[in-house]
Amino acid sequence: MKAASIDSAPCVDVAALCWIENHPGLAAWMQAVLSVAAIAIAILVPVWMAHRERRHRQTHLGNHAVQVAGVVVAAIEVFARSAGDPEKRKVFSAGGFPMHVFGAAEEALASLNVTDIEDQEVARALRMLKIHLAGSMDDCEDFAEFSESDDGGQDWAAAMSKRSEKANQLYELIQNRVRSRPRRS
């Protein structure tokens, strides 16, 4: 009895392979189609990975922006509240406001590269917070002359309160923009 060779074995077990073997031009077409698919995958996977990495980086920057804005707003609010208190104004007029509070807020802003943030509304709000922080710092340095004015610094304290309100609005805008971003992986 002769053993059947592999080449002459009947195609019973794997019908699809037998069908491909019986159509000799099909192998070339399969190779062409699968080659194109492999090239497409080789192009699309790195593009998808880069997009995913950029989205992850923007999420991280957005969360960092919310934290930085919170530090800046806290510094402005501390100063505005203290400026509205007549007892604390006496300490200010003697140069007693802790400037390190503003320094911490400045360092927090410096740690964030605003130009890397793609959401232009968030970037604009951070730039505005930087302007409000600089104005608060200038006002703090000039406090002695404000407290010696005719109204005892009340107008100045009201202006600081307005600055604090605007800073809070900017903070809320940043929070809302960052939190409203779609979260996909």
Contacts in CASP RR format, 6 or more apart in sequence:
PFRMAT RR
TARGET T0000
AUTHOR 0000-0000-0000
METHOD contacts of the structure
MODEL  1
MKAASIDSAPCVDVAALCWIENHPGLAAWMQAVLSVAAIAIAILVPVWMA
HRERRHRQTHLGNHAVQVAGVVVAAIEVFARSAGDPEKRKVFSAGGFPMH
VFGAAEEALASLNVTDIEDQEVARALRMLKIHLAGSMDDCEDFAEFSESD
DGGQDWAAAMSKRSEKANQLYELIQNRVRSRPRRS
11 17 0 8 1.000
11 18 0 8 1.000
11 21 0 8 1.000
11 22 0 8 1.000
20 26 0 8 1.000
20 27 0 8 1.000
20 30 0 8 1.000
52 185 0 8 1.000
55 184 0 8 1.000
57 116 0 8 1.000
58 117 0 8 1.000
58 118 0 8 1.000
58 119 0 8 1.000
58 181 0 8 1.000
59 181 0 8 1.000
59 183 0 8 1.000
61 112 0 8 1.000
61 116 0 8 1.000
61 117 0 8 1.000
62 117 0 8 1.000
62 119 0 8 1.000
62 122 0 8 1.000
62 174 0 8 1.000
62 178 0 8 1.000
63 178 0 8 1.000
64 111 0 8 1.000
64 112 0 8 1.000
65 112 0 8 1.000
65 117 0 8 1.000
65 122 0 8 1.000
65 126 0 8 1.000
65 174 0 8 1.000
65 178 0 8 1.000
66 174 0 8 1.000
66 175 0 8 1.000
66 178 0 8 1.000
67 108 0 8 1.000
68 108 0 8 1.000
68 109 0 8 1.000
68 111 0 8 1.000
68 112 0 8 1.000
68 126 0 8 1.000
69 125 0 8 1.000
69 126 0 8 1.000
69 129 0 8 1.000
69 170 0 8 1.000
69 171 0 8 1.000
69 174 0 8 1.000
69 175 0 8 1.000
70 171 0 8 1.000
71 104 0 8 1.000
71 105 0 8 1.000
71 108 0 8 1.000
72 105 0 8 1.000
72 108 0 8 1.000
72 109 0 8 1.000
72 129 0 8 1.000
72 130 0 8 1.000
72 132 0 8 1.000
72 133 0 8 1.000
72 167 0 8 1.000
72 171 0 8 1.000
73 129 0 8 1.000
73 164 0 8 1.000
73 167 0 8 1.000
73 168 0 8 1.000
73 170 0 8 1.000
73 171 0 8 1.000
74 105 0 8 1.000
75 101 0 8 1.000
75 102 0 8 1.000
75 103 0 8 1.000
75 104 0 8 1.000
75 105 0 8 1.000
75 133 0 8 1.000
75 136 0 8 1.000
76 105 0 8 1.000
76 132 0 8 1.000
76 133 0 8 1.000
76 136 0 8 1.000
76 163 0 8 1.000
76 164 0 8 1.000
76 167 0 8 1.000
77 164 0 8 1.000
77 167 0 8 1.000
77 168 0 8 1.000
78 101 0 8 1.000
79 97 0 8 1.000
79 101 0 8 1.000
79 102 0 8 1.000
79 136 0 8 1.000
79 139 0 8 1.000
79 140 0 8 1.000
79 160 0 8 1.000
79 164 0 8 1.000
80 136 0 8 1.000
80 157 0 8 1.000
80 160 0 8 1.000
80 161 0 8 1.000
80 163 0 8 1.000
80 164 0 8 1.000
81 164 0 8 1.000
82 88 0 8 1.000
82 89 0 8 1.000
82 91 0 8 1.000
82 92 0 8 1.000
82 97 0 8 1.000
83 89 0 8 1.000
83 92 0 8 1.000
83 139 0 8 1.000
83 143 0 8 1.000
83 156 0 8 1.000
83 157 0 8 1.000
83 160 0 8 1.000
84 157 0 8 1.000
84 160 0 8 1.000
84 161 0 8 1.000
89 143 0 8 1.000
89 147 0 8 1.000
89 152 0 8 1.000
89 153 0 8 1.000
89 157 0 8 1.000
90 147 0 8 1.000
91 97 0 8 1.000
92 140 0 8 1.000
92 143 0 8 1.000
92 144 0 8 1.000
92 147 0 8 1.000
93 143 0 8 1.000
93 144 0 8 1.000
93 147 0 8 1.000
93 148 0 8 1.000
95 143 0 8 1.000
95 144 0 8 1.000
97 140 0 8 1.000
97 143 0 8 1.000
99 137 0 8 1.000
99 140 0 8 1.000
102 133 0 8 1.000
102 136 0 8 1.000
102 137 0 8 1.000
102 140 0 8 1.000
105 133 0 8 1.000
106 133 0 8 1.000
106 137 0 8 1.000
109 126 0 8 1.000
109 129 0 8 1.000
109 130 0 8 1.000
109 133 0 8 1.000
112 126 0 8 1.000
114 123 0 8 1.000
114 126 0 8 1.000
114 127 0 8 1.000
115 123 0 8 1.000
117 123 0 8 1.000
117 126 0 8 1.000
119 177 0 8 1.000
119 178 0 8 1.000
119 181 0 8 1.000
121 173 0 8 1.000
121 177 0 8 1.000
122 173 0 8 1.000
122 174 0 8 1.000
122 177 0 8 1.000
122 178 0 8 1.000
125 170 0 8 1.000
125 171 0 8 1.000
125 173 0 8 1.000
125 174 0 8 1.000
125 177 0 8 1.000
126 174 0 8 1.000
128 166 0 8 1.000
128 170 0 8 1.000
129 167 0 8 1.000
129 170 0 8 1.000
129 171 0 8 1.000
132 163 0 8 1.000
132 166 0 8 1.000
132 167 0 8 1.000
132 170 0 8 1.000
135 163 0 8 1.000
136 160 0 8 1.000
136 163 0 8 1.000
139 146 0 8 1.000
139 156 0 8 1.000
139 159 0 8 1.000
139 160 0 8 1.000
143 156 0 8 1.000
146 152 0 8 1.000
146 153 0 8 1.000
146 156 0 8 1.000
147 153 0 8 1.000
147 156 0 8 1.000
149 155 0 8 1.000
149 156 0 8 1.000
END
